[in-house]
């Protein structure tokens, strides 16, 4: 067998230099750029995860907001029954006369009064004449003011029909105030 010759020192140095240059080239051309890309991708992933979490939180909040919105829509419908945007005069007169019939009250001489505008609502004033005994009139006013729609009675003036106090018949006038939303 042939004996192995020792590697000359120059070759060892040249191989070491070539190895170092190779390692340097590998580091600068392959390893370092990949490391930068990896760091950038990790940052993007973290950023996207945070955005996803924020979106999930907003989605949960959105479900709450939608539920609250539905509740508010229901409350608005209830409020619109109590304080509608229009006066709906024919239905209103019909309802008042129906309540009057319930208590055998003669209602006549409806006069449309003025319109008073406030900041958020309007007052529609209607003058009525009525004739009945005191208790029926009181029940009538109670029923009118307890209607679903917001109304009130003002300027009530009652006088006896005759000098005979035992009949108890009164006649008088009142102003019915009907409220509408000013929207």
MARFIKE-903219 format. One record per residue (C-alpha): residue number from 1; residue in one letter; x, y negated, z negated. Coordinates in pm, 1 decimal. Example, Ala and Ser with C-alpha at 12.3 -4.5 7.8 and 13.67 -1.06 7.14 Angstrom:
ATOM  nr rest       c1       c2       c3
ATOM   1    A   1230.0    450.0   -780.0
ATOM   2    S   1367.0    106.0   -714.0
// end
This chain:
ATOM  nr rest       c1       c2       c3
ATOM   1    X      0.0      0.0      0.0
ATOM   2    X     99.9   -338.3     71.8
ATOM   3    X    164.7   -565.9   -207.1
ATOM   4    X    -47.6   -873.7   -242.5
ATOM   5    X    136.8  -1186.2   -171.3
ATOM   6    X     89.6  -1466.4   -412.2
ATOM   7    X   -125.7  -1749.6   -279.6
ATOM   8    X     82.7  -2055.2   -224.3
ATOM   9    X     16.3  -2352.4   -445.1
ATOM  10    X    -80.9  -2578.0   -151.1
ATOM  11    X   -353.9  -2337.1    -49.6
ATOM  12    X   -487.1  -2327.7   -404.0
ATOM  13    X   -498.2  -2706.4   -419.1
ATOM  14    X   -658.9  -2723.6    -74.2
ATOM  15    X   -919.1  -2464.6   -177.0
ATOM  16    X   -987.4  -2656.0   -500.9
ATOM  17    X  -1024.8  -2981.6   -306.5
ATOM  18    X  -1252.7  -2814.2    -50.0
ATOM  19    X  -1453.6  -2662.4   -339.4
ATOM  20    X  -1485.4  -2998.2   -515.7
ATOM  21    X  -1583.3  -3166.8   -189.6
ATOM  22    X  -1834.9  -2888.2   -126.1
ATOM  23    X  -1980.3  -2925.3   -475.6
ATOM  24    X  -1991.4  -3305.0   -434.2
ATOM  25    X  -2163.8  -3269.8    -95.5
ATOM  26    X  -2410.5  -3019.4   -239.8
ATOM  27    X  -2483.5  -3249.7   -535.3
ATOM  28    X  -2526.8  -3566.9   -328.4
ATOM  29    X  -2706.8  -3413.3    -30.5
ATOM  30    X  -2925.5  -3149.1   -191.4
ATOM  31    X  -2939.3  -3149.2   -571.0
ATOM  32    X  -2962.9  -3523.2   -653.8
ATOM  33    X  -3233.0  -3608.7   -393.1
ATOM  34    X  -3437.6  -3308.7   -502.3
ATOM  35    X  -3404.6  -3422.5   -864.3
ATOM  36    X  -3527.8  -3769.2   -769.8
ATOM  37    X  -3820.2  -3621.3   -578.4
ATOM  38    X  -3901.1  -3395.8   -870.1
ATOM  39    X  -3900.2  -3693.9  -1111.5
ATOM  40    X  -4120.5  -3898.4   -876.7
ATOM  41    X  -4361.4  -3608.4   -831.7
ATOM  42    X  -4379.5  -3556.0  -1208.7
ATOM  43    X  -4461.7  -3926.8  -1252.6
ATOM  44    X  -4731.9  -3903.6   -984.5
ATOM  45    X  -4876.3  -3591.5  -1146.6
ATOM  46    X  -4887.1  -3764.1  -1487.0
ATOM  47    X  -5044.7  -4072.2  -1331.2
ATOM  48    X  -5305.5  -3861.9  -1149.0
ATOM  49    X  -5382.1  -3663.1  -1466.3
ATOM  50    X  -5440.3  -3989.4  -1652.7
ATOM  51    X  -5666.3  -4114.2  -1373.1
ATOM  52    X  -5859.2  -3786.6  -1380.9
ATOM  53    X  -5907.9  -3816.0  -1757.8
ATOM  54    X  -6025.4  -4175.7  -1718.0
ATOM  55    X  -6270.9  -4066.8  -1449.1
ATOM  56    X  -6399.2  -3783.1  -1670.4
ATOM  57    X  -6455.3  -4032.5  -1952.9
ATOM  58    X  -6637.7  -4265.3  -1714.4
ATOM  59    X  -6852.5  -3978.6  -1586.4
ATOM  60    X  -6954.9  -3889.8  -1941.7
ATOM  61    X  -7026.2  -4255.6  -2009.3
ATOM  62    X  -7220.7  -4277.6  -1684.1
ATOM  63    X  -7450.2  -3996.4  -1796.2
ATOM  64    X  -7518.0  -4190.8  -2117.1
ATOM  65    X  -7579.2  -4509.6  -1921.4
ATOM  66    X  -7820.8  -4331.0  -1688.1
ATOM  67    X  -8012.5  -4192.3  -1986.1
ATOM  68    X  -8027.1  -4538.8  -2142.5
ATOM  69    X  -8137.0  -4681.1  -1808.0
ATOM  70    X  -8423.9  -4432.2  -1785.9
ATOM  71    X  -8531.7  -4524.3  -2139.6
ATOM  72    X  -8520.0  -4891.1  -2051.4
ATOM  73    X  -8723.1  -4832.3  -1735.1
ATOM  74    X  -8990.8  -4669.3  -1950.9
ATOM  75    X  -8984.4  -4961.0  -2191.6
ATOM  76    X  -9012.0  -5205.7  -1901.8
ATOM  77    X  -9319.4  -5019.6  -1773.8
ATOM  78    X  -9475.3  -5042.2  -2120.3
ATOM  79    X  -9387.8  -5410.7  -2141.4
ATOM  80    X  -9534.2  -5476.8  -1796.2
ATOM  81    X  -9864.2  -5329.1  -1916.7
ATOM  82    X  -9860.3  -5572.1  -2207.7
ATOM  83    X  -9723.0  -5867.4  -2014.1
ATOM  84    X  -9781.0  -5817.3  -1641.1
ATOM  85    X  -9653.1  -6051.9  -1372.5
ATOM  86    X -10001.3  -6126.8  -1235.8
ATOM  87    X -10313.6  -6233.9  -1417.9
ATOM  88    X -10541.9  -5974.0  -1249.1
ATOM  89    X -10850.5  -6188.7  -1308.0
ATOM  90    X -11128.1  -5955.7  -1178.8
ATOM  91    X -11013.6  -5662.5  -1393.7
ATOM  92    X -10963.4  -5891.6  -1690.1
ATOM  93    X -11314.7  -6038.0  -1667.6
ATOM  94    X -11460.5  -5690.2  -1625.5
ATOM  95    X -11277.7  -5570.4  -1938.1
ATOM  96    X -11391.8  -5870.6  -2146.1
ATOM  97    X -11753.9  -5827.4  -2037.7
ATOM  98    X -11735.3  -5453.6  -2113.7
ATOM  99    X -11618.1  -5531.6  -2466.2
ATOM 100    X -11898.8  -5788.0  -2496.7
ATOM 101    X -12157.7  -5531.1  -2385.1
ATOM 102    X -12025.0  -5290.6  -2646.7
ATOM 103    X -12132.1  -5540.3  -2917.3
ATOM 104    X -12442.6  -5679.4  -2737.0
ATOM 105    X -12280.7  -6016.8  -2693.9
ATOM 106    X -12406.2  -6250.6  -2424.9
ATOM 107    X -12107.9  -6386.1  -2238.1
ATOM 108    X -12163.7  -6652.8  -1980.4
ATOM 109    X -12023.8  -6968.9  -1832.5
ATOM 110    X -11671.6  -6851.6  -1764.7
ATOM 111    X -11455.9  -7147.1  -1670.9
ATOM 112    X -11103.1  -7107.8  -1551.2
ATOM 113    X -10891.0  -7345.4  -1753.4
ATOM 114    X -10539.0  -7465.9  -1712.9
ATOM 115    X -10211.4  -7285.0  -1666.5
ATOM 116    X  -9943.3  -7358.1  -1926.1
ATOM 117    X  -9591.6  -7264.0  -1823.5
ATOM 118    X  -9338.0  -7167.8  -2090.7
ATOM 119    X  -8975.6  -7062.1  -2053.2
ATOM 120    X  -9035.6  -6687.0  -2000.6
ATOM 121    X  -9412.4  -6657.6  -1966.1
ATOM 122    X  -9726.9  -6840.0  -1858.6
ATOM 123    X -10051.6  -6889.7  -2046.3
ATOM 124    X -10371.3  -6865.7  -1841.6
ATOM 125    X -10659.8  -7030.5  -2025.4
ATOM 126    X -11023.8  -6926.6  -1974.1
ATOM 127    X -11321.4  -7089.6  -2148.2
ATOM 128    X -11614.6  -6866.2  -2244.6
ATOM 129    X -11954.4  -6920.3  -2401.3
ATOM 130    X -12097.2  -6646.3  -2620.2
ATOM 131    X -12405.3  -6571.3  -2823.4
ATOM 132    X -12438.8  -6307.1  -3099.9
ATOM 133    X -12425.8  -6270.1  -3475.7
ATOM 134    X -12108.6  -6338.9  -3670.6
ATOM 135    X -12002.2  -5978.1  -3730.5
ATOM 136    X -12040.8  -5878.4  -3366.7
ATOM 137    X -11842.5  -6182.6  -3258.2
ATOM 138    X -11566.7  -6095.9  -3506.4
ATOM 139    X -11553.3  -5735.0  -3380.7
ATOM 140    X -11548.3  -5860.9  -3023.3
ATOM 141    X -11249.5  -6089.4  -3093.5
ATOM 142    X -11073.1  -5806.0  -3273.2
ATOM 143    X -11114.8  -5570.4  -2979.6
ATOM 144    X -11007.3  -5835.0  -2727.3
ATOM 145    X -10690.4  -5913.1  -2922.0
ATOM 146    X -10609.0  -5543.4  -2965.5
ATOM 147    X -10615.7  -5469.9  -2593.7
ATOM 148    X -10300.4  -5325.4  -2442.7
ATOM 149    X -10243.5  -5647.8  -2252.1
ATOM 150    X -10131.1  -5941.3  -2466.3
ATOM 151    X -10417.8  -6188.4  -2511.8
ATOM 152    X -10526.9  -6423.4  -2784.3
ATOM 153    X -10833.1  -6626.5  -2875.4
ATOM 154    X -10817.3  -6998.2  -2962.5
ATOM 155    X -11039.0  -7294.7  -3023.6
ATOM 156    X -11335.0  -7096.4  -3154.4
ATOM 157    X -11642.1  -7313.5  -3211.7
ATOM 158    X -11955.3  -7146.4  -3347.5
ATOM 159    X -12290.2  -7305.6  -3430.4
ATOM 160    X -12619.8  -7151.5  -3541.4
ATOM 161    X -12870.5  -7099.1  -3259.0
ATOM 162    X -13165.5  -7213.7  -3467.0
ATOM 163    X -13235.8  -7369.8  -3803.5
ATOM 164    X -13353.4  -7026.6  -3916.7
ATOM 165    X -13046.0  -6905.0  -4105.3
ATOM 166    X -13179.2  -6553.6  -4148.3
ATOM 167    X -13154.0  -6468.3  -3779.7
ATOM 168    X -12776.8  -6506.7  -3801.8
ATOM 169    X -12751.2  -6579.3  -3430.8
ATOM 170    X -12458.7  -6798.5  -3337.7
ATOM 171    X -12356.1  -6947.5  -3012.9
ATOM 172    X -12025.7  -7096.4  -2936.0
ATOM 173    X -11724.4  -7131.3  -2717.4
ATOM 174    X -11372.9  -7001.1  -2727.4
ATOM 175    X -11062.1  -7010.5  -2514.7
ATOM 176    X -10912.9  -6680.9  -2408.2
ATOM 177    X -10538.0  -6703.4  -2351.6
ATOM 178    X -10395.9  -6442.9  -2116.4
ATOM 179    X -10018.4  -6416.3  -2091.3
ATOM 180    X  -9820.6  -6324.7  -1780.5
ATOM 181    X  -9448.3  -6274.4  -1736.1
ATOM 182    X  -9275.0  -6550.1  -1548.6
ATOM 183    X  -9022.3  -6355.5  -1345.9
// end
